[in-house]
Amino acid sequence: MHQPQVAVVGAGVVGLSTALCLSQLGPPCAVTVVADKVTPHTTSDVAAGMLIPHTYPDIPISKQKQWFRETFDHLFAIANSAEAEDAGVHLVSGWQIFRSVPTEEVPFWADVVLGFRRMTEAELKKFPQHVFGYAFTTLKCESSTYLSWLEKRLRASGVPIVSRRLGDLWELHPAFDVVVNCSGLGSRQLAGDAEVLPVRGQVLRVRAPWVKHFIREGAGLTYVYPGASDVVLGGTRQEGAWDLRPDAQTSRDIFSRCCALEPSLRGAAGLREHVGLRPGGRGVRLQAERVRGAAGTLRVVHHYGHGGGGVAVHWGAALEAARLARSCAPAAPAPPAAPAPRL
Amino acid sequence: MRVVVIGAGVIGLSTALCIHERYQSVLPSLDVRVYADRFTPLTTTDVAAGLCQAYLSDPSNPQEAHWNQQTFDYLLSHIHSPNAASMGLALISGYNLFHETIPDPSWKDTVLGFRRLTRRELDMFPNYSYGWFNTSLIVEGRRYLEWLTKRLTERGVKFFQQKVESFEEMARGGADVIINCTGVWAGALQPDPLLKPGRGQIIKVDAPWMKHFIITHDLAKGIYQTPYIIPGIQTVTLGGIFQLGNWSEANNIQDHNTIWESCCSLEPTLKDAKIVAEFTGLRPVRPQIRLERERLRFGSSNTEVIHNYGHGGYGLTIHWGCAMEAAKLFGKVLEERKLLRMPPPHL
């Protein structure tokens, strides 16, 4: 019985988790990851990996909540297991603070995170410029550690990760029955989607192990996210900016904004700067497409466009993308003597 | 006016600092000296995890609740200073776990954001059915003692590494007031049947992903006898040993196993944590803190002793309130001796 050959394009958090879901989903299919960049050089590697969802305008809130809940529950189980350190997932508590009372009463994800409540007056004293806030416990999914762990699990499941820069998804035809496009910003080219635009994020990573809480200001432009080995300070949201080189003035500005929230950061050591281009401009595209061309039909499942919210929804979205890809795979078996796919 | 502070743990150094800060400007002749046979990193304070948390039940002396509150407020006021890390200070949130429902503690409004644990949070700890979540502070013994030492040195306070054999020795050496901060060894200077060692042992591990403290309680067993996990600035402290009457300062292998197994069972992620160090300390246990004046007579002169010892496992939690009380008692001594040219500065 011919196993469907599925290629997953992209080895960021979306690509690797989608590939892993596919490899675990029955009936079995042969999964291969194809990517030009792997950790630590993906967009995901720059992300702090906080489980605090962004809101996508064109996706029903119930769907976004489902994706977030599934991701949270999945990572929560890992965080409480012996795998936690290897996977880079741990609990962290903290505050989301506002300079004025937000219009939205309570965010849609309030009952997914743990212990969500309003901050007390005494807690707000820590932030003299802010008048309102939420306190809760969520998860941090340390991107580079997590991606390495996903790669390890994929290899253990017999999923190869092939280093290849594609110019066109048709390059995967006819070797693969289904192509799952998790190429993030690369979809501008690979899916011909001009709506996908970079939202440039610059972050700083510093050593400040006394910082045990996250602080997120308002809509999340300024944040302090403590991890296992460093604290991520951010950030920027520069739409349409492509420059991957860190900008010194931006770094000074980020540091200054974060020190205003957490003055003890002035004593931090070992500052490093990173830039990532979030695949934004449009919301998540999770959609099957049959593309007809001269060479035949290409079955594609698009799974890109997660912007700054990829880590927060990756597992729930990956489950859905994997199910969609599985259902797209051709039903009829190929001739038994078919050669193994070559790239 | 020569003040001799005996003891260089958190009680001795903070009391010395508090007295110097309050009275140096109104008493130019003030000469504060610290005598101790052990300095950081060899004091009992250095072994403590440093979490500011009072005992669950109300203290037998209601003043202690007030001193706990004062200490918390004092440390919290420093949390935003750029010095916070060099003082060993950090805000930390975490879990207190129980096998049964118990009333909220009297300090629930001292700490920040106190609440009961939700069902999903309790699911993380299968052996426990009830608990609290709150934000508190850690004040890491070693860093804090180093910081206190620097502040005292800047002020010209002198340190003497010497085992003091008697109050008389200090009095005859010229001490006008002695501040007795000798902790568990106070009985060597003056017998105190109420003071006993509460031996503790801790393991320090590298587990930087842990951001919360987890303290378990077994109301039948008593404090510190069930596992606790308290992240510090660089390492995480694992503990759960409290042996009343045990004077041994050596690490014990059975206690090591008890701590390790019970903490790993509580927090499975610790299984790969690297052990960095292991220490034993003797908590100075007493039904209540001895914080009072005593006038002793040696030869023809009176020497005032201000006792400040017996802080059990909550010395760091209560130290500043006690230091201020000791300073207040010192102020009374000065008033009685008509040494003050103007009223002492208020807090």
Boltz contact constraints between the chains, C-beta under 6 A:
constraints:
  - contact:
      token1: [A, 80]
      token2: [B, 124]
      max_distance: 6.0
  - contact:
      token1: [A, 82]
      token2: [B, 268]
      max_distance: 6.0
  - contact:
      token1: [A, 82]
      token2: [B, 271]
      max_distance: 6.0
  - contact:
      token1: [A, 84]
      token2: [B, 269]
      max_distance: 6.0
  - contact:
      token1: [A, 85]
      token2: [B, 269]
      max_distance: 6.0
  - contact:
      token1: [A, 85]
      token2: [B, 272]
      max_distance: 6.0
  - contact:
      token1: [A, 90]
      token2: [B, 209]
      max_distance: 6.0
  - contact:
      token1: [A, 92]
      token2: [B, 211]
      max_distance: 6.0
  - contact:
      token1: [A, 93]
      token2: [B, 93]
      max_distance: 6.0
  - contact:
      token1: [A, 114]
      token2: [B, 120]
      max_distance: 6.0
  - contact:
      token1: [A, 114]
      token2: [B, 121]
      max_distance: 6.0
  - contact:
      token1: [A, 115]
      token2: [B, 118]
      max_distance: 6.0
  - contact:
      token1: [A, 115]
      token2: [B, 133]
      max_distance: 6.0
  - contact:
      token1: [A, 120]
      token2: [B, 113]
      max_distance: 6.0
  - contact:
      token1: [A, 122]
      token2: [B, 112]
      max_distance: 6.0
  - contact:
      token1: [A, 123]
      token2: [B, 112]
      max_distance: 6.0
  - contact:
      token1: [A, 123]
      token2: [B, 113]
      max_distance: 6.0
  - contact:
      token1: [A, 135]
      token2: [B, 113]
      max_distance: 6.0
  - contact:
      token1: [A, 209]
      token2: [B, 233]
      max_distance: 6.0
  - contact:
      token1: [A, 209]
      token2: [B, 234]
      max_distance: 6.0
  - contact:
      token1: [A, 210]
      token2: [B, 85]
      max_distance: 6.0
  - contact:
      token1: [A, 210]
      token2: [B, 90]
      max_distance: 6.0
  - contact:
      token1: [A, 210]
      token2: [B, 233]
      max_distance: 6.0
  - contact:
      token1: [A, 212]
      token2: [B, 90]
      max_distance: 6.0
  - contact:
      token1: [A, 212]
      token2: [B, 92]
      max_distance: 6.0
  - contact:
      token1: [A, 212]
      token2: [B, 211]
      max_distance: 6.0
  - contact:
      token1: [A, 228]
      token2: [B, 208]
      max_distance: 6.0
  - contact:
      token1: [A, 228]
      token2: [B, 209]
      max_distance: 6.0
  - contact:
      token1: [A, 263]
      token2: [B, 80]
      max_distance: 6.0
  - contact:
      token1: [A, 263]
      token2: [B, 82]
      max_distance: 6.0
  - contact:
      token1: [A, 264]
      token2: [B, 84]
      max_distance: 6.0
  - contact:
      token1: [A, 264]
      token2: [B, 85]
      max_distance: 6.0
  - contact:
      token1: [A, 266]
      token2: [B, 82]
      max_distance: 6.0
  - contact:
      token1: [A, 267]
      token2: [B, 82]
      max_distance: 6.0
  - contact:
      token1: [A, 267]
      token2: [B, 85]
      max_distance: 6.0
